[in-house]
Amino acid sequence: MQIPYRITAHSGCEGTPRDSKESILKALELRADAVEVDVRRAGDGTLVISHDHKESYSGMLSLQQAMELVAEDGRIGINCDLKESDIAMDALQMAQKFGIGKDRFIISGSLSPAMLRTNAQISKQCTIYLNLEELMGDILSIPPGQTEAHLWEAVHNRVQDVSAYLSDIVRIFRDLGAYALNLPYSPLTLPCFELAPEIPLSAWTINELSLMEKLVAMGVMNLTTLQVKLAMDLREKNQ
């Protein structure tokens, strides 16, 4: 049976520690469609699972260890939410090493349109959930390579209503070969959800049942959530 929408387990789902092996194992247990991990590069070059920048990543789960769990499962996808802008190719190479193909390897986060234009291999070999703030940064000519928080701040400072940019969003999204537009649900982003009939939308981080139901009715293709069981129960009910 074809599923009506995907469910991605956010890092730290169901009360597990964020950036942990336990979080991935819980996503596997609940049979989420994908698990989200935040990825950074440590000082020694290792890709590690960490939402926040740290002086030391000693003891942190590595992306290799996360990939091993995903590869062993053979079903679940992995969404690498990049927290740095220059690690996409390294993450892709690691996924290929573990035999995780495009249908299960997702990249989101700090991946700019400029990077996708100069590295066509990324969109050809990865499923791209293109973050709205990265796309808006491109439209507004905000220099790429900023942190997610700084980029959102820059977008908020320049735009109060994204309605005027919807046609540009769709055009650039399609030109880049992205799979889904990745965005939070907020007053600023609300007009973008009107695009659900035109382009696939991935919404994060959606934890309340009423909002899940609303977004599903609007036609989103992916819900990223801490409340995986709640989302899975809703999908089963809808089916």
N, C-alpha and C positions, 0 to 999 in steps of 0.2 A: 504494500500500500504506500502510495506517495504521501509524504508528510506535507501538511499545508504550510508550515513554517518551521524554521530551525530554532533550536534552543542551545545557547552557548553558556556553559558554566563559567561565571566570573571567578577570577582568582579569589580564594577565601570563601567559596560557596558553602552554604549550609553550616556556617559557624566554624569552618576549619581555618587554620592559620593561613594568612595571605602568603603568597610566594612559597607554598609548601608542597611536598609530595602528597601529603594528606588531602589537599585540595584537589589534586589531579585524580587521586584514587576515589574520592567521593564522586567526582564527575563520571568516572568509569562505572562506579557502582550504580548510579542513577540512570546510566545510559543516555547522558546528554549527547547531542550531536557533535559538539566540539567543546574543548576546554580552552579558556583564555589564560595566557601567561604573559607577564610583563618582562621584557628582555632588555638587558643592558650589557655593556662590555666592561669587564673588570680590568684592573691595571695590567694583569698578565696576558690580556687578550681573550680570556675565556668569556663566552657568552653566559650570563647568569640570569636567574629569575629574580627580579627585584623591581618593585614599583618605584621605590625611592632611590636617589643617589646616596651612596654610603662611602665613607672613607675606606672601609674594608668590606669585602664580600665573602670573607672567610666563613665557611660553614653553610653558605647559601646553596640552594639547589641550582645545578647548572642546566643550561638548555639541553645539553646532551642527555642528562639523566631524564629530563622531561620527555624528550623525543623517544628514549628507550621505552618508557611506559606506554606512550601512544603507539609506537610501532608494534609492541608486543600485543596490544589490544587488537590491532588490525581493523578497527571499525571507526573509532572516534577521530574527529579532526582536531587540529591544534591551531589556535589563533594566536600568533605571535604579535602582541601589542608592543611595537618597538618604541622604546623610550629614548633612543638616540637615532640620529638620521643616517648614519653610515654603516649600519649593520645588516641591512636587508639581504645583501648577497651572501654574507656568511651564514645567515639563518637559512637561506634557500639551499646552500650547499650541504648544510647539516641535514635538512629534511631529505634531500636526495640520497645522502649517505645511508639513511635509515629506510629508504624505499617508501617515503611518505609523499604521494603524488599530489598533483594540483587539486584534486577533488577533496583532499583532506588537509592541505597545507594553506593556511590563511595568514595574510599579513595585514595588520592595521597599525594605527598610531602614527609615529613620525616618519611618514613616507610621503614625500612631497611630489606634486605633479612634475616638477623639474627633474627629480630623480627618475620618475617613470618615463619621461620623454627621452632621457639619455641612456636608460637601461631597459630597453624593450623586453629583454629576457625575463624581467621580473613579472610583468603582467601575463606573459606567455606561459610561465611555469608556476605561478602562484595564483591563488584566489585572493583578489585584492578587495578588502573592505576599506575604501578610501575615506579617511576622516574628513568631516565637513570643514573643520577649521583649517586643514591643509589646503583644501580646494578653495576656500574663501581667501586664504592668504595669497594664493596664486592670482585670483581675480583682482584682489586689492593691491597687488604688487608688494606684499609684505615679504621681506627677505626670508628665504627658507632656512631651516636648520635651528629654529628656536624650539624651546621646550613647549610641550602641549599647553601648559598654563600660560606662558608668555604669549603664545600665538592666539589663544582664546581671548586674552586680555586685549591684544592689539585689534582683533576682529570686533570685539564689543565696543571698543573706543571709536571705531569708524562706522559701525552699522547698528542701527536700532531695529531695522526691519529687513529681513532677507528677501522679502517678496519680489523686489525689483531685480534680484539676481537669479531667480529660478531658472530662466532660460539659459543663462551662462553656466549654471551648475550642471544642468543636463547635458549641454553641449560638451563641456570639458570632460565630464565624467565618461561620456561615451567615447570621446577621442582617445582617452587614456586606456581604454580597455579594462576598466575596473569592473568588479562583479557586483558590489553593493556600496551604497553610500552609508557610512558609519556615523551615527550622530546620537547625542543625548536628546531627551524630551525636555524642552524648556521653552519659555516665551519667545526667545530669539529664534529657535529652530522650528517652532511649530509650523510655519508656512511650508517648510520642506516636506512635511508629511503628506502634503497634497500631491507630491510627486510619486507616491506609491504605485499608481497605475502605469507610470512611465519607466521608472527605474527601481531596482530592488533596494530596499531600505533595511539597514541593521540598526536597531535601537539599543542603547545602553544607558545606565544600568537600571533595568526595569524590575522592581522588586514587589510592587503592590499589585494585587489581583485585578483591581478595577482598571489600572493603567494597562496591564497586560491585555485585558479584554478589549479595551479601547483601541490599542495599537493593532491587535490581531484583526479587529473589524475594519481598520483602515487599510490593511493589506501588507503590513511589514513582513519581510521574509526571514528575519532573525531577531530573536530576543536574547540579549545578553543579560544574565541575571544571577544574583546571589541565591535566589530562592528557586533552585532548579526543580525540586519536587513539586512545588506549587505550579510552575510553568508546565511541567510534564503532565500533571493531573488535568490542567486546563486543556491541553492539546488532546489528551485522550478523551475527555468529555466532548470536545468539539468534533472529534472524528466519529 
